[in-house]
């Protein structure tokens, strides 16, 4: 049986909606729609009405192409108003067998121990290191034997007001929100593979108005950051410095933008703002210098963020660059010059059955990553914003738990409605109230009651 999926990447420069189907663990793209963003600046909603119209245009186009009518979507959210903290949870294992319930319990404990501000709501609780008894750095504790389990988690949260405004914009487009995924997390799902995850990798998504950084080390993301600089800032710099209209500067950046070409002695003529009769002659060296300055600034800030994360020495797979800004020639070369001891690559979304060639471009990494997330290709374990746990494990009888250690590789995740930490505490507290009282033959009151029951 196929499951329809709607994913919406709500970006600052474009809205991309993708509709697909998941069948037998495989994802198939049925259609997509793209609309220019309105009412969104630097990842935040600035005009709900305009934003909802742009979302509706993209979704309607995707529905028209796919022939599917889906009303619930997995959406992206910018890191503009997010915060991250790390938290630890410890639990005892009464029966010494670690099942999904125990893993859920230790993660709920880590969330319970975290100091979440009242004005924030969690997006992801990601466990990156498990410890059982005296064994550290356990990759997957499922099925193991232990009396005590500990977990270190990376918790990503967002401002409630920001999420509420995003919700209103999506709902106004007649779409309900299912899952909400950090955009940097989504793009990383689309461009990194299992080897990258095991060796550690940093993913930098260079977008239109913003740039996102996530560092995946161990079992999950351990660090994320945000920079309100993107490709549009290069366009704006060109427009201001060359006194030319913004649209002209954008076309110039796309057609002639490069970080490699110098000393060409080429000149171009550009229209002048406020002067319809004359053209301005500009050297391409100046154009390239403007682009280089802004790109160098952005990449330097992001390189410093990686250094400040304390995880620089753990990203053996290097840095993956993705996003529309990577189309500027020489982006990888400049990044490599600024970070000489780290291998750097350009990443694009993988091929998915029936995917359009347009979606294989780097600027659609987030949208494709959202599809993969909803299809179950997230991290091994995760608590999403409703405190429900996502995982890839199927139910296995207790007698078979010893065979679990042989399971390897990433599988599509299964959504399981596990009880929250608070619900579990309450159920344990009041468990005795639902049980039949234990008979005590030495209790005269209880003996009288039993005798009375027989008579009447």
Secondary structure in CASP SS format (residue, H / E / C, confidence):
PFRMAT SS
TARGET T0000
AUTHOR 0000-0000-0000
METHOD secondary structure of the structure
MODEL  1
X C 1.00
X C 1.00
X E 1.00
X E 1.00
X E 1.00
X E 1.00
X E 1.00
X E 1.00
X E 1.00
X E 1.00
X C 1.00
X C 1.00
X C 1.00
X E 1.00
X E 1.00
X E 1.00
X E 1.00
X E 1.00
X E 1.00
X E 1.00
X E 1.00
X E 1.00
X E 1.00
X C 1.00
X C 1.00
X E 1.00
X E 1.00
X E 1.00
X E 1.00
X E 1.00
X E 1.00
X E 1.00
X E 1.00
X E 1.00
X E 1.00
X E 1.00
X C 1.00
X C 1.00
X C 1.00
X E 1.00
X E 1.00
X C 1.00
X C 1.00
X E 1.00
X E 1.00
X C 1.00
X C 1.00
X H 1.00
X H 1.00
X H 1.00
X H 1.00
X H 1.00
X H 1.00
X H 1.00
X H 1.00
X H 1.00
X H 1.00
X H 1.00
X H 1.00
X H 1.00
X H 1.00
X H 1.00
X H 1.00
X H 1.00
X H 1.00
X H 1.00
X C 1.00
X C 1.00
X C 1.00
X C 1.00
X C 1.00
X E 1.00
X E 1.00
X E 1.00
X E 1.00
X E 1.00
X E 1.00
X C 1.00
X H 1.00
X H 1.00
X H 1.00
X E 1.00
X E 1.00
X E 1.00
X E 1.00
X E 1.00
X E 1.00
X E 1.00
X E 1.00
X E 1.00
X E 1.00
X E 1.00
X C 1.00
X C 1.00
X C 1.00
X C 1.00
X E 1.00
X C 1.00
X C 1.00
X H 1.00
X H 1.00
X H 1.00
X H 1.00
X H 1.00
X H 1.00
X H 1.00
X H 1.00
X H 1.00
X H 1.00
X H 1.00
X H 1.00
X H 1.00
X H 1.00
X C 1.00
X C 1.00
X C 1.00
X C 1.00
X C 1.00
X C 1.00
X E 1.00
X E 1.00
X E 1.00
X E 1.00
X E 1.00
X E 1.00
X E 1.00
X E 1.00
X E 1.00
X E 1.00
X E 1.00
X E 1.00
X E 1.00
X C 1.00
X C 1.00
X E 1.00
X E 1.00
X E 1.00
X E 1.00
X C 1.00
X C 1.00
X C 1.00
X C 1.00
X C 1.00
X C 1.00
X E 1.00
X C 1.00
X C 1.00
X E 1.00
X E 1.00
X E 1.00
X E 1.00
X E 1.00
X E 1.00
X E 1.00
X E 1.00
X E 1.00
X E 1.00
X E 1.00
X E 1.00
X H 1.00
X H 1.00
X H 1.00
X H 1.00
X H 1.00
X H 1.00
X H 1.00
X H 1.00
X H 1.00
X H 1.00
X H 1.00
X H 1.00
X C 1.00
X C 1.00
X C 1.00
X C 1.00
X E 1.00
X E 1.00
X E 1.00
X E 1.00
X E 1.00
X E 1.00
X E 1.00
X H 1.00
X H 1.00
X H 1.00
X H 1.00
X H 1.00
X H 1.00
X H 1.00
X H 1.00
X H 1.00
X C 1.00
X C 1.00
X H 1.00
X H 1.00
X H 1.00
X H 1.00
X H 1.00
X H 1.00
X C 1.00
X E 1.00
X E 1.00
X E 1.00
X E 1.00
X E 1.00
X E 1.00
X C 1.00
X C 1.00
X C 1.00
X C 1.00
X E 1.00
X E 1.00
X E 1.00
X E 1.00
X E 1.00
X E 1.00
X E 1.00
X C 1.00
X C 1.00
X E 1.00
X E 1.00
X E 1.00
X E 1.00
X E 1.00
X E 1.00
X E 1.00
X E 1.00
X C 1.00
X C 1.00
X C 1.00
X H 1.00
X H 1.00
X H 1.00
X H 1.00
X H 1.00
X H 1.00
X H 1.00
X H 1.00
X H 1.00
X H 1.00
X H 1.00
X H 1.00
X C 1.00
X C 1.00
X C 1.00
X H 1.00
X H 1.00
X H 1.00
X H 1.00
X H 1.00
X H 1.00
X H 1.00
X H 1.00
X H 1.00
X H 1.00
X H 1.00
X C 1.00
X E 1.00
X C 1.00
X C 1.00
X C 1.00
X C 1.00
X C 1.00
X C 1.00
X C 1.00
X C 1.00
X E 1.00
X E 1.00
X E 1.00
X E 1.00
X E 1.00
X E 1.00
X C 1.00
X C 1.00
X E 1.00
X E 1.00
X E 1.00
X E 1.00
X E 1.00
X E 1.00
X E 1.00
X E 1.00
X E 1.00
X H 1.00
X H 1.00
X H 1.00
X H 1.00
X H 1.00
X H 1.00
X H 1.00
X H 1.00
X H 1.00
X H 1.00
X H 1.00
X H 1.00
X H 1.00
X H 1.00
X H 1.00
X H 1.00
X H 1.00
X H 1.00
X H 1.00
X H 1.00
X H 1.00
X H 1.00
X H 1.00
X H 1.00
X H 1.00
X C 1.00
X C 1.00
X C 1.00
X H 1.00
X H 1.00
X H 1.00
X C 1.00
X C 1.00
X C 1.00
X C 1.00
X E 1.00
X E 1.00
X E 1.00
X E 1.00
X C 1.00
X H 1.00
X H 1.00
X H 1.00
X H 1.00
X C 1.00
X E 1.00
X C 1.00
X H 1.00
X H 1.00
X H 1.00
X H 1.00
X H 1.00
X H 1.00
X H 1.00
X H 1.00
X C 1.00
X C 1.00
X C 1.00
X C 1.00
X C 1.00
X E 1.00
X E 1.00
X E 1.00
X C 1.00
X C 1.00
X C 1.00
X C 1.00
X C 1.00
X C 1.00
X E 1.00
X C 1.00
X C 1.00
X C 1.00
X H 1.00
X H 1.00
X H 1.00
X H 1.00
X C 1.00
X H 1.00
X H 1.00
X H 1.00
X H 1.00
X H 1.00
X H 1.00
X H 1.00
X H 1.00
X H 1.00
X H 1.00
X H 1.00
X H 1.00
X H 1.00
X C 1.00
X C 1.00
X C 1.00
X C 1.00
X C 1.00
X C 1.00
X E 1.00
X E 1.00
X E 1.00
X E 1.00
X C 1.00
X C 1.00
X C 1.00
X C 1.00
X E 1.00
X E 1.00
X E 1.00
X C 1.00
X C 1.00
X C 1.00
X C 1.00
X C 1.00
X C 1.00
X H 1.00
X H 1.00
X H 1.00
X H 1.00
X H 1.00
X H 1.00
X H 1.00
X H 1.00
X H 1.00
X C 1.00
X C 1.00
X C 1.00
X C 1.00
X C 1.00
X C 1.00
X C 1.00
X E 1.00
X E 1.00
X E 1.00
X C 1.00
X C 1.00
X C 1.00
X C 1.00
X H 1.00
X H 1.00
X H 1.00
X H 1.00
X H 1.00
X H 1.00
X H 1.00
X H 1.00
X H 1.00
X C 1.00
X H 1.00
X H 1.00
X H 1.00
X H 1.00
X C 1.00
X C 1.00
X C 1.00
X C 1.00
X C 1.00
X C 1.00
X C 1.00
X C 1.00
X C 1.00
X H 1.00
X H 1.00
X H 1.00
X H 1.00
X H 1.00
X H 1.00
X H 1.00
X H 1.00
X H 1.00
X H 1.00
X H 1.00
X H 1.00
X C 1.00
END
